[in-house]
Every structure is written in C-alpha cells, then in structure tokens.
Amino acid sequence: METAHPFDDRPRAGSPEYRRTVVAMVAVAVATFAQLWSVQPVLPEMAADLGESAARVSLTVSAATGALAGFALVWSGLGDRFGRTRVIGASLAVATLVGCAAPFAGDLWLLVALRAVQGAALGGVPAAAVAHLSEVLHPADAARAIGVYIAGNPLGGMGGRLVSGWAAAAGGWQWGVAATTAVGAAAWLVFVCALPRRSRGAPAARSGGGGGRARWRAALATPGMAALYAQALLLMGAFMTVYNLLGFRLTGEPFGLSQAVASSLFVAYTAGMAGSAWSGRAGARWGPYRVLAASAAVMGAAAAVLAAPWLPVVAAGLVVFTFVFFCAHATASAWAARRAGSGRAQASSVYTLAYYVGASLLGWVGGVFYDHWGWGAALAFAAALCAAAPLAGLGLRSRGRAPATGPGGSPAAPRDGAAAREGEKPPKVV
C-alpha cells in the first residue's frame, strides 16, 4: 500500500479539489452504468417486439459487459500512456455516440453489435477510475473516495434502469434506451466541468515497482489476487442472473406487473449505495474475508427468497440481495487495489475483466437455465455461484489478518482492519 510522504500535497478529504474530484468521478460512474444497464429493464418488451427468447435478448447485456471486460486491459495501457482522465473522457464520448444509434437498430443482432461497441468504449472507465483516485488523492483519504465512487455505480445503474423502464412504458424499448443515453451525456458534461484542472490529462503515476512487467507481476502473482478476482467473477454472475431475468418474472405470472411498475423495483439499487459505503466500516471491524464470506452467504439466502410468489417478499429479498452484493464488490475491489501495490492499475483492470466476464458469460448461462427450467432453476444457479465464492476465497482468511509480502519481497497492502489504525480511513460517503 502506498504511504504518504510528510509533504504530500495531494488533496485531502474536505478540500475543494477533493470534492470536485469525487463529484467528477461519481458523474463518470453514473454515465457509465446508466448506459451499460440501459437495456436490462426492457428485455421482456424487447423479447416480445423482436420475437426472441430471454437468453437471446439477454445477449444485449452480455455483449456490452463482455466487450467491456475484454477492452478493460487495452484501456488500462492507454491510461498509463496518455493519462487516465483523457481515457475516461474519450471512452464516455464514444459510448454516448454509439448509444444514440442503438434505438435505430432494426434487428437483434445489429443491436447486439452496437451494444458490444458501446461496452468496449465503456471499458475505459472501470479500468482507470479507481487507479486515478488512488493516484491523485492523498493516500489517507483515497479509500474513502473510492468507496464513494463505487457507491456511484449503483446510483447510475438504478437511475439508468428506472429512466429506461419508465420511458419504455411510454414509447417502447427504443425510447428507454434513448432516454438513458441522454442521462449519460448529461453526466459526461458534469465530469468535464467538475474535474480539477490539475487532474486534466495528468499522466499515470509510476509508483514503485519498476516497469510494466513488475506491475503486471504484482497484479497477477501477489498471493491472494486470484481469489479476489474469483469473487468478482462468481458474485457478479449471480447478480446478473437475477437482474437480467427479474423483469420476466415480474411481468409474467403470478405477478403480471406493467413495464413501469416492474422497472420501479430497480429502486432496490439504493441499497447497493448503502452497502458500498458500509463496506469500509465492516471490513475495518471484522476483516475483509469475513465481510466477503458473510455477504456471499446472505446473497445465496436472498436468492432463495426471490422464489416466493408474494411481491413484498420479493421486494425485500431484492433489497437484501443488492445490499450485500455491493458490500462484497466494494470490499473485494478495494482490497485488490491495495494488495497489488505498484500494480494497482493492472489489478483494477484484471478485477474489471473478471467482474464483467461473470456478468456476460454467467449471466447468459442464467438465462439458459430460465428458458429451459424456469425461474427456480435460475435462482438455484445464482445461489450455487454465491456458495462457490467463499470457497474460492478460503486462502484469503489469513491474508485479511496480517500483512503479506508481494512479488520480490515488496510489502503488499495490509489488511482492511489495519488500514484505519495505520492512518487510512475506511470508505464512507462524504
């Protein structure tokens, strides 16, 4: 973990530059995730309009998330070379332009292709955002800002889903996608206006650890990193299985909800913002592995609750499911960035790759389960992924309790609980 120099002049929490940086990056999160998930609430209407199955129309989600995963590593290298904020701005501009074309797609496969291009463009944001905050803010306060940025992910995801669903209820799925693109464009303008001048085009910081090979070695070979990437893969697969198919469940029997009412249940994403912000305090108190394992267990239990035929029970289960998922995601992503030391940008890219491979591949597999065996089978698949996550992370138990050594004997990031005692504040909303 990076330590602060006594004369480190990077912005501290509460300073105007710190606040502007956080506002800019939250706007980035909103622009990214509103557009990434814009088609999810309109999948049932899209399937009816195009005459396709749930698994096939879910490819519009999988294409975007899969392309995002594949291009995250490419964008990471560009961020190292040209500056992370330039990469973020360019990726959002391209994604928004492609989003303008998506409502005019005449068939499913053209829409899937456009969504893949949009996802590839959006890959520049997750690959650069966490690393940028780690580099431009004071080390004692960077984790707090990262927690707020991650809380912006569900804000964008929820806002995009709600806007898309409500607009689609008025004018069809094309209107839903167009409305969310407008939200993304507005958030991009906030990013451009709020970003502090000192951060514009700033080259990536070269923290200790040598060249590119050393940074990649830190991201891939530091003990415990593979287990953290597995958390992203498995838990995101479970999360996408539920959220991709929830609309089909709510608009079908036994609920028969309208598109607008079914989309309103995505307000459960507010629980994700709370879960992200709470994760830092939970990790400091109980240790990150316990937070990850408990979150996965509660996710699995909440997935089972979603099988109930009573809408209030389903709504409550969805809130709990969303809260603990984002708690686990914030814990794992921040832990991966700290543990990788000099390879934190590369670790963020690999984590992003695993996260969105889980969304695209495992989320699509969940759709296959739904098409062949129904909602209960899809939920059982999601619960199995949740059960596999803590098993894949068993090796992290001791690593959440004591400092570890990275490749070449360099010290890796200390455990989450130690961070607060060593001067780094846990993430919380500012």
C-alpha positions as CSV (number, residue, x, y, z in Angstrom):
1,M,0.0,0.0,0.0
2,E,1.2,3.5,-0.8
3,T,2.2,5.6,2.2
4,A,2.0,9.3,2.4
5,H,5.1,11.5,2.4
6,P,5.2,14.1,5.1
7,F,5.0,16.8,2.5
8,D,2.4,15.1,0.2
9,D,0.3,17.9,-1.2
10,R,-2.4,15.8,-2.8
11,P,-5.9,16.8,-1.9
12,R,-7.3,15.8,1.5
13,A,-10.9,15.0,2.3
14,G,-12.9,18.2,2.8
15,S,-10.8,20.3,0.4
16,P,-12.5,21.8,-2.7
17,E,-10.2,19.9,-5.0
18,Y,-11.0,16.6,-3.3
19,R,-14.8,17.3,-3.5
20,R,-14.6,18.3,-7.2
21,T,-12.6,15.1,-8.0
22,V,-15.2,13.0,-6.2
23,V,-18.1,14.7,-7.9
24,A,-16.4,14.2,-11.3
25,M,-15.8,10.5,-10.7
26,V,-19.3,9.9,-9.4
27,A,-20.6,11.5,-12.6
28,V,-18.4,9.1,-14.5
29,A,-19.9,6.2,-12.7
30,V,-23.4,7.4,-13.4
31,A,-22.7,8.0,-17.1
32,T,-21.1,4.5,-17.4
33,F,-23.5,2.3,-15.6
34,A,-26.7,4.1,-16.7
35,Q,-25.8,3.3,-20.3
36,L,-24.3,-0.2,-19.6
37,W,-27.5,-1.4,-18.0
38,S,-30.0,0.6,-20.1
39,V,-31.5,-2.4,-21.8
40,Q,-31.9,-4.6,-18.8
41,P,-35.3,-3.4,-17.6
42,V,-36.7,-3.5,-21.2
43,L,-35.6,-7.1,-22.0
44,P,-39.2,-8.5,-21.7
45,E,-40.5,-5.9,-24.1
46,M,-37.6,-6.3,-26.4
47,A,-38.2,-10.1,-26.5
48,A,-41.8,-9.6,-27.4
49,D,-41.1,-7.0,-30.0
50,L,-38.3,-8.9,-31.7
51,G,-39.8,-12.4,-31.2
52,E,-36.8,-13.7,-29.3
53,S,-36.2,-15.8,-26.2
54,A,-35.0,-14.5,-22.8
55,A,-31.5,-15.9,-23.3
56,R,-31.1,-14.3,-26.7
57,V,-32.2,-10.8,-25.8
58,S,-30.0,-11.0,-22.7
59,L,-27.1,-11.1,-25.2
60,T,-27.6,-7.3,-25.5
61,V,-26.4,-7.1,-21.9
62,S,-23.8,-9.8,-22.3
63,A,-22.3,-8.3,-25.4
64,A,-21.8,-5.0,-23.7
65,T,-20.4,-6.4,-20.5
66,G,-18.2,-8.9,-22.3
67,A,-16.7,-6.3,-24.6
68,L,-16.1,-4.0,-21.6
69,A,-14.2,-6.9,-19.9
70,G,-12.1,-7.6,-23.0
71,F,-11.2,-4.0,-23.6
72,A,-10.5,-3.0,-20.0
73,L,-6.9,-4.2,-20.3
74,V,-6.4,-2.3,-23.5
75,W,-7.8,0.9,-22.0
76,S,-5.5,0.4,-18.9
77,G,-2.4,0.6,-21.2
78,L,-3.7,3.7,-22.9
79,G,-4.4,5.3,-19.5
80,D,-0.8,4.6,-18.5
81,R,0.4,6.3,-21.7
82,F,-2.0,9.2,-22.2
83,G,-3.4,9.9,-18.8
84,R,-6.4,8.4,-17.1
85,T,-8.8,11.3,-17.3
86,R,-8.2,11.6,-21.0
87,V,-9.1,8.0,-21.5
88,I,-12.2,8.3,-19.3
89,G,-13.4,11.3,-21.2
90,A,-12.8,9.7,-24.6
91,S,-14.4,6.4,-23.7
92,L,-17.6,8.1,-22.4
93,A,-17.8,10.3,-25.5
94,V,-17.6,7.3,-27.9
95,A,-20.0,5.2,-25.8
96,T,-22.6,8.0,-25.8
97,L,-22.4,8.5,-29.6
98,V,-22.9,4.7,-30.1
99,G,-25.8,4.9,-27.7
100,C,-27.5,7.4,-29.9
101,A,-27.5,4.8,-32.7
102,A,-28.8,1.9,-30.7
103,P,-32.5,2.8,-30.7
104,F,-32.5,2.7,-34.5
105,A,-31.2,-0.9,-34.7
106,G,-33.7,-2.9,-36.9
107,D,-32.9,-6.4,-35.6
108,L,-31.5,-8.1,-32.6
109,W,-28.0,-8.9,-34.0
110,L,-27.4,-5.3,-35.1
111,L,-28.4,-4.2,-31.6
112,V,-26.1,-6.8,-30.1
113,A,-23.2,-5.5,-32.3
114,L,-23.8,-1.9,-31.3
115,R,-24.0,-2.8,-27.6
116,A,-20.7,-4.6,-28.0
117,V,-19.1,-1.5,-29.4
118,Q,-20.6,0.6,-26.6
119,G,-19.4,-1.8,-24.0
120,A,-15.9,-1.8,-25.5
121,A,-15.8,2.0,-25.2
122,L,-17.1,2.0,-21.6
123,G,-14.2,-0.3,-20.7
124,G,-12.1,2.8,-20.3
125,V,-13.9,3.9,-17.1
126,P,-13.6,1.0,-14.6
127,A,-10.0,0.4,-15.8
128,A,-9.0,3.9,-14.9
129,A,-11.3,5.3,-12.3
130,V,-10.1,3.5,-9.1
131,A,-6.4,3.8,-10.1
132,H,-6.9,7.6,-10.8
133,L,-8.4,8.2,-7.4
134,S,-5.6,6.2,-5.8
135,E,-3.0,8.4,-7.6
136,V,-4.3,11.9,-7.4
137,L,-5.8,12.0,-3.8
138,H,-3.9,11.8,-0.5
139,P,-3.3,8.1,0.4
140,A,-5.0,8.6,3.8
141,D,-8.3,9.6,2.1
142,A,-8.2,7.8,-1.3
143,A,-10.0,4.7,0.1
144,R,-12.9,7.0,1.2
145,A,-13.2,8.5,-2.3
146,I,-13.1,5.0,-3.9
147,G,-15.9,4.0,-1.7
148,V,-18.0,7.0,-2.8
149,Y,-17.1,6.2,-6.5
150,I,-18.3,2.6,-6.1
151,A,-21.4,3.9,-4.4
152,G,-22.0,5.9,-7.7
153,N,-22.1,2.6,-9.6
154,P,-25.4,1.6,-8.2
155,L,-26.6,5.2,-8.5
156,G,-26.0,5.1,-12.2
157,G,-27.3,1.5,-12.5
158,M,-30.5,2.3,-10.7
159,G,-31.1,5.7,-12.5
160,G,-30.5,4.1,-15.9
161,R,-32.8,1.2,-15.2
162,L,-35.6,3.5,-13.9
163,V,-35.3,6.0,-16.7
164,S,-35.2,3.3,-19.3
165,G,-38.1,1.3,-17.9
166,W,-40.4,4.3,-17.4
167,A,-39.6,5.8,-20.8
168,A,-40.1,2.4,-22.4
169,A,-43.6,2.2,-20.8
170,A,-44.5,5.4,-22.6
171,G,-42.9,4.7,-26.0
172,G,-41.3,1.3,-26.3
173,W,-37.8,-0.1,-25.6
174,Q,-36.2,2.3,-28.1
175,W,-37.4,5.3,-26.1
176,G,-36.0,3.7,-23.0
177,V,-32.5,3.3,-24.5
178,A,-32.6,6.8,-25.9
179,A,-33.6,8.4,-22.6
180,T,-30.7,6.6,-20.8
181,T,-28.3,7.9,-23.4
182,A,-29.4,11.4,-22.7
183,V,-28.6,10.8,-19.0
184,G,-25.2,9.5,-19.9
185,A,-24.5,12.7,-22.0
186,A,-25.5,15.0,-19.1
187,A,-23.3,13.1,-16.6
188,W,-20.4,13.3,-19.1
189,L,-20.8,17.1,-19.1
190,V,-20.7,17.2,-15.3
191,F,-17.4,15.2,-15.4
192,V,-15.8,17.6,-17.9
193,C,-16.9,20.7,-15.8
194,A,-16.1,19.4,-12.3
195,L,-12.7,17.8,-12.9
196,P,-10.0,19.8,-11.3
197,R,-7.6,21.5,-13.7
198,R,-4.6,19.8,-12.1
199,S,-6.1,16.3,-12.9
200,R,-6.8,17.0,-16.6
201,G,-4.6,14.9,-18.7
202,A,-2.3,14.0,-15.8
203,P,-0.1,11.1,-16.7
204,A,-0.4,7.9,-14.7
205,A,1.7,7.9,-11.6
206,R,4.6,5.5,-11.6
207,S,4.7,4.1,-8.2
208,G,7.5,1.9,-7.0
209,G,7.9,-1.5,-8.5
210,G,9.7,-1.0,-11.8
211,G,8.3,-1.2,-15.3
212,G,5.3,-2.8,-16.8
213,R,6.3,-6.4,-16.1
214,A,6.7,-5.7,-12.4
215,R,3.3,-4.1,-12.2
216,W,1.6,-7.0,-14.0
217,R,3.5,-9.4,-11.8
218,A,2.2,-7.6,-8.7
219,A,-1.3,-7.7,-10.1
220,L,-1.2,-11.4,-11.0
221,A,1.3,-13.1,-8.8
222,T,0.8,-11.4,-5.4
223,P,-0.7,-14.1,-3.1
224,G,-4.5,-13.8,-2.8
225,M,-5.1,-11.8,-6.0
226,A,-6.6,-14.8,-7.9
227,A,-9.0,-15.4,-5.1
228,L,-10.2,-11.8,-5.2
229,Y,-10.7,-12.0,-8.9
230,A,-12.8,-15.1,-8.4
231,Q,-15.1,-13.2,-6.0
232,A,-15.8,-10.7,-8.8
233,L,-16.5,-13.4,-11.4
234,L,-18.8,-15.6,-9.3
235,L,-20.8,-12.9,-7.4
236,M,-21.3,-10.8,-10.4
237,G,-22.5,-13.9,-12.3
238,A,-25.1,-14.4,-9.6
239,F,-26.1,-10.8,-9.5
240,M,-26.6,-10.6,-13.3
241,T,-28.6,-13.8,-13.4
242,V,-31.1,-12.3,-11.0
243,Y,-31.3,-8.8,-12.5
244,N,-31.4,-9.9,-16.2
245,L,-34.4,-12.2,-15.5
246,L,-36.2,-10.3,-12.8
247,G,-38.3,-8.3,-15.4
248,F,-39.5,-11.6,-17.0
249,R,-40.6,-12.8,-13.6
250,L,-42.4,-9.7,-12.6
251,T,-44.2,-9.1,-15.9
252,G,-45.3,-12.7,-16.1
253,E,-47.3,-15.0,-13.8
254,P,-48.1,-14.8,-10.9
255,F,-47.4,-11.0,-10.7
256,G,-48.4,-9.6,-14.1
257,L,-46.9,-6.2,-13.4
258,S,-46.7,-3.5,-16.1
259,Q,-43.4,-2.4,-17.5
260,A,-43.3,0.8,-15.5
261,V,-44.2,-0.9,-12.2
262,A,-41.8,-3.8,-12.7
263,S,-39.0,-1.3,-13.5
264,S,-39.7,0.6,-10.3
265,L,-38.4,-2.3,-8.3
266,F,-34.9,-1.4,-9.5
267,V,-35.1,1.3,-6.8
268,A,-33.6,-1.6,-4.7
269,Y,-30.3,-0.3,-6.1
270,T,-30.3,2.4,-3.4
271,A,-29.5,-0.5,-1.1
272,G,-26.3,-1.0,-3.2
273,M,-25.2,2.5,-2.5
274,A,-25.6,1.9,1.3
275,G,-23.8,-1.4,1.0
276,S,-20.8,0.1,-0.8
277,A,-20.5,2.9,1.8
278,W,-20.9,0.5,4.7
279,S,-18.3,-2.0,3.5
280,G,-15.3,0.0,4.7
281,R,-16.5,0.1,8.3
282,A,-17.5,-3.5,8.2
283,G,-14.0,-4.5,6.8
284,A,-12.3,-2.5,9.5
285,R,-14.3,-4.1,12.2
286,W,-14.5,-7.8,11.2
287,G,-11.8,-8.1,8.4
288,P,-12.4,-8.3,4.7
289,Y,-12.7,-12.0,4.3
290,R,-15.5,-12.3,6.9
291,V,-17.3,-9.5,5.1
292,L,-16.9,-11.3,1.7
293,A,-18.0,-14.7,3.1
294,A,-21.0,-13.3,5.0
295,S,-22.1,-11.3,2.0
296,A,-22.0,-14.3,-0.3
297,A,-23.9,-16.4,2.2
298,V,-26.6,-13.7,2.6
299,M,-26.8,-13.3,-1.2
300,G,-27.5,-17.0,-1.6
301,A,-30.2,-16.9,1.0
302,A,-31.8,-13.8,-0.5
303,A,-31.8,-15.5,-3.9
304,A,-33.9,-18.3,-2.4
305,V,-36.3,-15.7,-1.0
306,L,-36.8,-14.4,-4.6
307,A,-38.7,-17.6,-5.5
308,A,-41.6,-16.5,-3.3
309,P,-44.9,-15.8,-5.1
310,W,-45.6,-12.7,-2.9
311,L,-44.4,-9.3,-4.2
312,P,-43.5,-7.7,-0.8
313,V,-41.3,-10.7,0.0
314,V,-39.6,-10.5,-3.4
315,A,-39.0,-6.8,-3.0
316,A,-37.5,-7.3,0.5
317,G,-35.3,-10.1,-0.8
318,L,-34.1,-8.0,-3.7
319,V,-33.1,-5.1,-1.4
320,V,-31.0,-7.5,0.8
321,F,-29.5,-9.2,-2.3
322,T,-28.4,-5.9,-3.7
323,F,-27.1,-4.5,-0.4
324,V,-24.8,-7.5,0.3
325,F,-23.6,-7.8,-3.3
326,F,-22.3,-4.2,-3.4
327,C,-20.8,-4.6,0.1
328,A,-18.8,-7.6,-1.3
329,H,-17.9,-5.8,-4.5
330,A,-16.6,-2.7,-2.7
331,T,-14.6,-4.8,-0.3
332,A,-13.0,-7.1,-2.9
333,S,-12.2,-4.3,-5.4
334,A,-10.6,-2.0,-2.8
335,W,-8.7,-5.0,-1.3
336,A,-7.4,-6.0,-4.7
337,A,-6.2,-2.4,-5.5
338,R,-4.3,-2.2,-2.1
339,R,-2.8,-5.7,-2.3
340,A,-1.3,-5.2,-5.7
341,G,0.8,-2.2,-4.6
342,S,2.6,-0.9,-7.7
343,G,0.3,-2.9,-9.9
344,R,-2.9,-1.4,-8.7
345,A,-4.0,-0.1,-12.1
346,Q,-3.4,-3.5,-13.6
347,A,-5.1,-5.2,-10.7
348,S,-8.1,-2.9,-11.3
349,S,-8.2,-4.0,-14.9
350,V,-8.0,-7.7,-14.1
351,Y,-10.7,-7.3,-11.5
352,T,-12.8,-5.5,-14.0
353,L,-12.2,-8.3,-16.5
354,A,-13.3,-11.0,-14.1
355,Y,-16.3,-8.9,-13.0
356,Y,-17.7,-8.4,-16.5
357,V,-16.8,-11.9,-17.7
358,G,-19.1,-13.0,-14.8
359,A,-21.8,-10.6,-16.0
360,S,-21.6,-11.6,-19.6
361,L,-20.9,-15.4,-19.5
362,L,-22.5,-16.5,-16.3
363,G,-25.4,-14.0,-16.7
364,W,-26.2,-15.6,-20.1
365,V,-25.9,-19.1,-18.6
366,G,-28.5,-18.0,-16.1
367,G,-30.8,-17.1,-19.0
368,V,-30.4,-20.6,-20.4
369,F,-31.4,-22.0,-17.1
370,Y,-34.5,-19.8,-17.1
371,D,-35.5,-20.7,-20.7
372,H,-35.2,-24.4,-20.1
373,W,-36.3,-24.9,-16.4
374,G,-37.8,-21.7,-15.2
375,W,-37.2,-19.0,-12.5
376,G,-36.5,-21.5,-9.7
377,A,-33.6,-23.1,-11.7
378,A,-32.1,-19.7,-12.5
379,L,-32.2,-18.8,-8.8
380,A,-30.6,-22.2,-7.9
381,F,-27.8,-21.4,-10.3
382,A,-27.3,-18.0,-8.7
383,A,-27.2,-19.5,-5.2
384,A,-24.6,-22.0,-6.3
385,L,-22.4,-19.3,-7.6
386,C,-22.8,-17.5,-4.2
387,A,-21.8,-20.7,-2.4
388,A,-18.7,-21.1,-4.6
389,A,-17.4,-17.6,-3.9
390,P,-16.3,-18.1,-0.2
391,L,-14.9,-21.5,-1.1
392,A,-12.7,-19.9,-3.8
393,G,-11.6,-17.3,-1.3
394,L,-10.6,-19.6,1.6
395,G,-6.9,-18.7,1.1
396,L,-7.8,-15.1,1.9
397,R,-8.7,-15.8,5.5
398,S,-5.2,-15.3,6.9
399,R,-4.5,-12.5,4.4
400,G,-7.2,-10.4,5.8
401,R,-5.5,-10.7,9.2
402,A,-1.8,-9.9,8.7
403,P,0.4,-8.1,6.2
404,A,1.6,-10.1,3.3
405,T,4.6,-10.0,1.0
406,G,4.2,-9.3,-2.7
407,P,6.5,-10.4,-5.5
408,G,10.1,-9.7,-5.0
409,G,9.7,-9.3,-1.2
410,S,7.9,-5.9,-1.6
411,P,5.3,-5.4,1.1
412,A,1.7,-5.8,0.0
413,A,-1.2,-3.9,1.2
414,P,-2.1,-4.5,4.9
415,R,-5.5,-5.9,5.9
416,D,-8.5,-3.7,5.8
417,G,-8.8,-3.6,9.6
418,A,-5.3,-2.3,9.8
419,A,-5.9,0.4,7.4
420,A,-7.8,2.6,9.8
421,R,-5.3,2.0,12.6
422,E,-2.4,3.0,10.2
423,G,-3.9,6.3,9.1
424,E,-6.1,5.3,6.2
425,K,-9.8,6.0,6.8
426,P,-12.3,3.4,5.6
427,P,-14.5,4.3,2.7
428,K,-17.6,6.3,3.6
429,V,-19.9,8.8,2.0
430,V,-18.7,12.4,2.2
